[in-house]
């Protein structure tokens, strides 16, 4: 897997990966403005199995810090209770989209777990371990990054836990 090519856009996510010396590949596609299922659109347009394409979801929680990030496959739903427990709390709910955009520095549908404006505790679903590489948003709609799950955890300071519902 090569590092980003010069033609690839520079986002806070790609800059963070470059600073960390982490190898990644970029995948771009034409985003359809009418589509709101961003992750499913990425999997379909990139012809990559949905279980390898992960979505980034911000939650408000009763855990210390009040917010966290859950990263799950686009073909699954986030188990809010499991994520809350992984973050050290008892309950969680999806964060308001405006709050998610403000805290992450990204627009909804392009929120990357990497290079967020406000670094938050991050949990990657354990299913990611089944793949050599996974895809996550690169910081804008129509732009994904491919990297090893271990590298994603390293750059985000995240941890693995079973946080998905199928």
N, C-alpha and C positions, 0 to 999 in steps of 0.2 A: 504494500500500500504506500503510495507516494504522498508527500506533503502537498498542500494546496498548490494549484498551478497559478501562474501570474494572472491569468484571466479571471480567476475566482474572486468574488467580492470579499473585501475585508470587513469583518464584523467583529464585535467584541469577543465573540466565541472563537473565531479563527485567530485573532490576536492573542488570546489567552493560551490557546494550544501552541502557537508559535513560541511564546515566552516560556512555556513549560517544556518545550522540545519534544512534544508528542506528535507522532506521525498520524496523519488522517487523510482521508480522501473526500472530495467534494462532489455533490450530486445536485444539479440544478434541474428545474423543470418549470414549465409555464403554468403558474397558478391561475386557476379559473376563479374570478372574483365572486361568482355565484355559489361556490362550494364552501361549506362551513365545516366539513369533516376533513380537516387539514391533514391529519396523519394518514387516513385511508386514501386520500388523494395522492399523497406522496408515494405510498406503497404501490398504488395502481400505475401512476405515471412513470415511476422508476422501475417497474416490473420486478419488485422485490417482495418476498413473502412478508405479509403484514406482521408476523410474529417477530421479525427482525427490525421493524421500524417502530421506534419508541416515541411516545408523546410525553411532554413535560407539563405537569399540572402543579399549580401552586395551591396550597391549602392554608387556611387559618386554623389554628389548633390551640388546645389548652396546654400544650407542651411548652417548655421554656423557650422563649424567643417569639412565640405566638404565630410563626409562619414556618412552612417547610415546603420542600419540593418532592413530589413523587414522580418517578419515571417508569411508565408501563408500556407494554406493546399496544399498538393502535387497535388491535383486534380484541382487546380486553378492556375491562373497566377497572378503575382504581378502587380498591377496598379501603375506604376511609378509616375504618376502625383499625385495620392492620397497619396502615401508615401512621396513624396517631400513636399506636403502641411502639412502632419502630422509632418514632421521634421522641418517645418518653412521655406521651400524654394518653388520654383516654378517648378523646373525640376530636374530630376534624371535619371541616366542610370546605368545599372548593372556595377559594378566595374570589372576591369580586373581580371581574375582568380589569377594571380600571386600576385596582390595587395591584394586581398581578403585573400589569404593564408598567406602573410606576416603580415598583420594587425591582423588577427584572431589567428594565430598560429596553424591553422588546415589545413588539405588538403581538396581541393574541393571534395564534396561528403560526407565529414565528418565534415563540419563546424558547430559547435554548437553555439547557441546564448549565451551560458553560459561559463564563464571562458575565454573569448577571451583575447589575448595578449594586444590589444588596445581596451578598452571598448568604444563602440560607442552608440550614441542614438539609441534606439531600439523600434520598433513598432510591436505589435502583432495584427494580423487581428482579428476583433471583432467576427468573427464566432467561435473563440475558446471558447467563453462564453457558447456555447451550450453544452459543454462537461464538465464532472467532471474532467477528465484528458485528456491530449493530449500527443503526442510523438514528440520529437525533436531529432536531432542528438546528440549523446553523445560524439562526438569528434573524431570519426574515422568511416570509412565506415564499415557497418555491425553492428553498435552499436547505439541503440537508448535509450533515457531516457523517462520515463513516469512520468509526474507530473501535478499538478493542474495549470491551466492558471494563477491564482493569484500568485502562488509561482514562476512561470517563470517570471512574471512581477516584483516581488519583488527582485529576485536575479539579474536581468538584469537592474533594474531601468527603465524598459520600460513602455510603455503606450499602450492602446487599440485604434484602429481606423479601419475603413473599408478600407482596402488596397488591396483587391483581386478583380480580374476579373475572372469570370467563363467561 
